[in-house]
Amino acid sequence: MRGLPRFWLLATVALILSGCGMRGQQQPAPVDQVQPTPQQPAPPSEPVPTVPSVPAVPAQPGPIEHQEPTTPEPKVRQYDWSGAMQPMVGKMLQAGGVNPGSVLLVDSVNNRTNGSLQTAPATEALRNALANNNTFTLVSAQQLSMAKQQLGLSPQDSLGTRSKAIGIARNVGAHYVLYTNAGGNVNSPTLQMQLMLVQTGEIIWSGKGAVSQTQ
């Protein structure tokens, strides 16, 4: 019987302890006593720099080579000088008042047209038309060139005026001088010849003739 009180004492203590344990499980700790761990705010993210897009550069075309327009060469006019000279010289040789065997100075053909005209072929055609005549003895081209140089003129220059032509003719001992002009339109010039007496300057024959182009 002595053992019973001790048993009850132990049982009571066990009940008390178990009751305390249950009470501790049933009553959670107050919310305000639980200190939550403060969360550190996330550091602000740095903005990603925006790289501006570079516009595509269109391919530059290479330098354009401009071809210089070619200047056409001026057309060289060709004239039928012989066809114009022959009939005129034939009429001059039949003129009255001309002493056969007289010395004749043939001046270079003068350009009196409205354009540029190469008169050297005309002068050559005139001398060729007189080359085999039986009326005049021609002053040679060499004599005429020397006489022009004495006046300070180029051998290719025409005497230009009748007075100069007569002065040259006197210096070379000529009796007559044939003075010739090409005038009018350069595309269809007109020849004018004058046969002059050196001693007096008198015009003893004159004639005109048209000149045609061969091209």
Kinemage of the C-alpha trace (Angstrom):
@kinemage 1
@onewidth
@group {chain A} dominant
@subgroup {mainchain}
@vectorlist {calphas} color= white
{ca met a 1} P 0.000 0.000 0.000
{ca arg a 2} L 2.902 2.277 0.464
{ca gly a 3} L 3.741 1.953 -3.141
{ca leu a 4} L 0.441 3.410 -4.379
{ca pro a 5} L 0.980 7.011 -3.315
{ca arg a 6} L 4.308 7.031 -5.115
{ca phe a 7} L 2.702 5.635 -8.235
{ca trp a 8} L 0.019 8.239 -8.188
{ca leu a 9} L 2.556 10.922 -7.675
{ca leu a 10} L 4.509 9.839 -10.702
{ca ala a 11} L 1.335 9.535 -12.751
{ca thr a 12} L 0.249 12.984 -11.756
{ca val a 13} L 3.604 14.475 -12.674
{ca ala a 14} L 3.508 12.668 -16.038
{ca leu a 15} L 0.033 14.034 -16.755
{ca ile a 16} L 1.113 17.521 -15.834
{ca leu a 17} L 4.138 17.311 -18.080
{ca ser a 18} L 2.144 15.901 -20.969
{ca gly a 19} L -0.478 18.596 -20.528
{ca cys a 20} L 2.145 21.303 -20.649
{ca gly a 21} L 3.587 19.818 -23.781
{ca met a 22} L 0.226 19.726 -25.509
{ca arg a 23} L -0.487 23.287 -24.409
{ca gly a 24} L 2.790 24.381 -25.920
{ca gln a 25} L 1.932 22.731 -29.211
{ca gln a 26} L -1.631 24.108 -29.352
{ca gln a 27} L -0.743 27.750 -28.669
{ca pro a 28} L 1.538 29.137 -31.342
{ca ala a 29} L 3.709 32.046 -30.505
{ca pro a 30} L 2.221 35.436 -31.101
{ca val a 31} L 2.811 36.859 -34.552
{ca asp a 32} L 4.335 40.018 -33.220
{ca gln a 33} L 6.954 38.060 -31.402
{ca val a 34} L 8.235 36.478 -34.636
{ca gln a 35} L 10.654 38.911 -36.250
{ca pro a 36} L 10.729 38.278 -39.985
{ca thr a 37} L 14.045 38.629 -41.672
{ca pro a 38} L 13.950 41.919 -43.548
{ca gln a 39} L 14.453 41.460 -47.262
{ca gln a 40} L 17.043 43.695 -48.802
{ca pro a 41} L 15.612 45.514 -51.770
{ca ala a 42} L 17.130 44.372 -54.983
{ca pro a 43} L 19.586 46.930 -56.313
{ca pro a 44} L 18.157 48.832 -59.219
{ca ser a 45} L 19.291 47.363 -62.451
{ca glu a 46} L 21.468 49.684 -64.485
{ca pro a 47} L 19.888 50.628 -67.794
{ca val a 48} L 21.525 48.971 -70.746
{ca pro a 49} L 22.991 51.717 -72.937
{ca thr a 50} L 21.307 51.900 -76.281
{ca val a 51} L 23.759 51.890 -79.135
{ca pro a 52} L 22.367 53.979 -81.940
{ca ser a 53} L 22.195 52.102 -85.183
{ca val a 54} L 24.459 53.453 -87.901
{ca pro a 55} L 22.551 53.939 -91.134
{ca ala a 56} L 23.947 51.987 -93.988
{ca val a 57} L 25.944 54.208 -96.329
{ca pro a 58} L 24.931 53.563 -99.915
{ca ala a 59} L 27.754 52.624 -102.172
{ca gln a 60} L 29.106 55.675 -103.869
{ca pro a 61} L 29.278 55.317 -107.614
{ca gly a 62} L 32.664 55.750 -109.126
{ca pro a 63} L 33.554 58.922 -110.973
{ca ile a 64} L 31.702 59.266 -114.208
{ca glu a 65} L 34.081 59.810 -117.029
{ca his a 66} L 32.763 62.369 -119.422
{ca gln a 67} L 33.990 61.971 -122.907
{ca glu a 68} L 34.929 65.234 -124.416
{ca pro a 69} L 32.958 65.804 -127.541
{ca thr a 70} L 35.244 65.586 -130.471
{ca thr a 71} L 35.305 68.700 -132.566
{ca pro a 72} L 34.894 67.777 -136.179
{ca glu a 73} L 37.690 69.010 -138.336
{ca pro a 74} L 36.674 71.874 -140.555
{ca lys a 75} L 35.903 70.777 -144.051
{ca val a 76} L 38.571 71.819 -146.499
{ca arg a 77} L 36.965 73.314 -149.556
{ca gln a 78} L 38.246 72.135 -152.893
{ca tyr a 79} L 37.755 74.368 -155.930
{ca asp a 80} L 38.092 73.786 -159.641
{ca trp a 81} L 40.565 76.609 -160.130
{ca ser a 82} L 41.889 75.256 -163.410
{ca gly a 83} L 38.400 75.031 -164.881
{ca ala a 84} L 37.862 78.717 -164.085
{ca met a 85} L 41.331 79.972 -165.058
{ca gln a 86} L 41.713 78.364 -168.496
{ca pro a 87} L 38.871 80.143 -170.327
{ca met a 88} L 39.700 83.507 -168.745
{ca val a 89} L 43.381 83.283 -169.671
{ca gly a 90} L 42.421 82.294 -173.221
{ca lys a 91} L 40.349 85.473 -173.594
{ca met a 92} L 43.138 87.628 -172.115
{ca leu a 93} L 45.707 86.285 -174.584
{ca gln a 94} L 43.444 87.371 -177.447
{ca ala a 95} L 43.091 90.912 -176.136
{ca gly a 96} L 44.261 93.704 -178.449
{ca gly a 97} L 47.105 96.040 -177.621
{ca val a 98} L 49.421 93.343 -176.304
{ca asn a 99} L 52.867 93.117 -177.836
{ca pro a 100} L 54.006 89.507 -178.227
{ca gly a 101} L 57.091 88.632 -176.185
{ca ser a 102} L 56.338 91.203 -173.464
{ca val a 103} L 57.249 90.376 -169.856
{ca leu a 104} L 54.263 89.664 -167.637
{ca leu a 105} L 54.216 89.672 -163.825
{ca val a 106} L 51.532 87.382 -162.374
{ca asp a 107} L 50.607 88.533 -158.892
{ca ser a 108} L 49.290 86.062 -156.303
{ca val a 109} L 45.513 85.733 -156.227
{ca asn a 110} L 43.999 87.975 -153.527
{ca asn a 111} L 41.215 86.746 -151.249
{ca arg a 112} L 38.310 89.199 -151.226
{ca thr a 113} L 35.618 86.675 -150.295
{ca asn a 114} L 33.537 86.642 -147.114
{ca gly a 115} L 35.489 83.727 -145.619
{ca ser a 116} L 38.795 81.940 -145.350
{ca leu a 117} L 40.206 80.895 -148.686
{ca gln a 118} L 43.452 79.172 -149.597
{ca thr a 119} L 44.620 81.159 -152.622
{ca ala a 120} L 47.897 79.328 -153.240
{ca pro a 121} L 46.194 76.644 -155.386
{ca ala a 122} L 44.474 79.403 -157.369
{ca thr a 123} L 47.774 81.170 -158.047
{ca glu a 124} L 49.372 77.894 -159.118
{ca ala a 125} L 46.494 77.154 -161.483
{ca leu a 126} L 46.819 80.642 -162.985
{ca arg a 127} L 50.559 80.268 -163.638
{ca asn a 128} L 49.984 76.801 -165.110
{ca ala a 129} L 47.381 78.232 -167.504
{ca leu a 130} L 49.981 80.773 -168.728
{ca ala a 131} L 52.951 78.383 -168.761
{ca asn a 132} L 52.896 77.526 -172.499
{ca asn a 133} L 51.502 80.738 -173.925
{ca asn a 134} L 53.123 82.401 -176.973
{ca thr a 135} L 52.296 85.975 -175.975
{ca phe a 136} L 54.035 86.693 -172.673
{ca thr a 137} L 57.267 85.803 -170.932
{ca leu a 138} L 56.466 85.251 -167.277
{ca val a 139} L 58.469 86.671 -164.374
{ca ser a 140} L 59.701 83.618 -162.513
{ca ala a 141} L 58.435 82.815 -159.051
{ca gln a 142} L 61.988 83.214 -157.706
{ca gln a 143} L 62.280 86.753 -159.132
{ca leu a 144} L 58.907 87.675 -157.645
{ca ser a 145} L 59.880 86.248 -154.239
{ca met a 146} L 63.078 88.319 -154.161
{ca ala a 147} L 61.194 91.460 -155.139
{ca lys a 148} L 58.666 90.901 -152.338
{ca gln a 149} L 61.437 90.452 -149.781
{ca gln a 150} L 62.822 93.823 -150.808
{ca leu a 151} L 59.482 95.313 -149.802
{ca gly a 152} L 59.461 93.403 -146.499
{ca leu a 153} L 56.749 90.988 -147.620
{ca ser a 154} L 56.587 87.223 -147.276
{ca pro a 155} L 56.987 85.293 -150.542
{ca gln a 156} L 53.506 83.831 -149.928
{ca asp a 157} L 51.851 87.223 -149.467
{ca ser a 158} L 49.937 88.795 -152.277
{ca leu a 159} L 50.815 92.346 -153.165
{ca gly a 160} L 47.339 93.382 -152.118
{ca thr a 161} L 46.971 96.595 -154.071
{ca arg a 162} L 47.381 97.489 -157.732
{ca ser a 163} L 49.954 100.165 -156.923
{ca lys a 164} L 52.189 97.624 -155.131
{ca ala a 165} L 51.809 95.177 -158.005
{ca ile a 166} L 52.847 97.831 -160.529
{ca gly a 167} L 55.805 98.850 -158.318
{ca ile a 168} L 57.064 95.264 -158.146
{ca ala a 169} L 56.591 94.856 -161.902
{ca arg a 170} L 58.758 97.895 -162.576
{ca asn a 171} L 61.501 96.564 -160.288
{ca val a 172} L 61.683 93.253 -162.189
{ca gly a 173} L 61.413 94.868 -165.639
{ca ala a 174} L 57.907 93.632 -166.487
{ca his a 175} L 55.737 95.372 -169.090
{ca tyr a 176} L 52.405 94.056 -167.861
{ca val a 177} L 51.002 92.864 -164.559
{ca leu a 178} L 48.053 90.531 -164.115
{ca tyr a 179} L 46.088 91.437 -160.983
{ca thr a 180} L 43.535 88.819 -159.827
{ca asn a 181} L 40.945 88.798 -157.019
{ca ala a 182} L 38.646 86.049 -155.714
{ca gly a 183} L 35.560 87.755 -154.283
{ca gly a 184} L 31.942 87.188 -153.284
{ca asn a 185} L 30.760 84.119 -151.382
{ca val a 186} L 33.550 81.810 -150.254
{ca asn a 187} L 31.465 78.768 -151.231
{ca ser a 188} L 31.220 79.944 -154.853
{ca pro a 189} L 33.785 82.705 -155.377
{ca thr a 190} L 34.071 84.845 -158.454
{ca leu a 191} L 37.404 85.533 -160.145
{ca gln a 192} L 38.169 89.000 -161.465
{ca met a 193} L 41.278 89.570 -163.586
{ca gln a 194} L 42.788 92.843 -164.752
{ca leu a 195} L 45.681 93.133 -167.197
{ca met a 196} L 47.448 96.432 -166.589
{ca leu a 197} L 50.157 98.267 -168.461
{ca val a 198} L 53.034 98.865 -166.038
{ca gln a 199} L 54.206 102.120 -167.619
{ca thr a 200} L 50.872 103.916 -167.285
{ca gly a 201} L 48.754 101.727 -164.964
{ca glu a 202} L 46.119 101.502 -167.675
{ca ile a 203} L 43.768 98.474 -167.543
{ca ile a 204} L 43.811 97.066 -171.063
{ca trp a 205} L 41.701 93.963 -170.338
{ca ser a 206} L 39.432 92.687 -167.550
{ca gly a 207} L 37.322 89.601 -167.126
{ca lys a 208} L 35.208 87.644 -164.623
{ca gly a 209} L 34.544 83.983 -164.090
{ca ala a 210} L 32.769 81.745 -161.545
{ca val a 211} L 34.601 79.107 -159.547
{ca ser a 212} L 32.844 75.889 -158.547
{ca gln a 213} L 33.675 73.495 -155.734
{ca thr a 214} L 34.775 69.989 -156.569
{ca gln a 215} L 33.517 68.511 -153.221
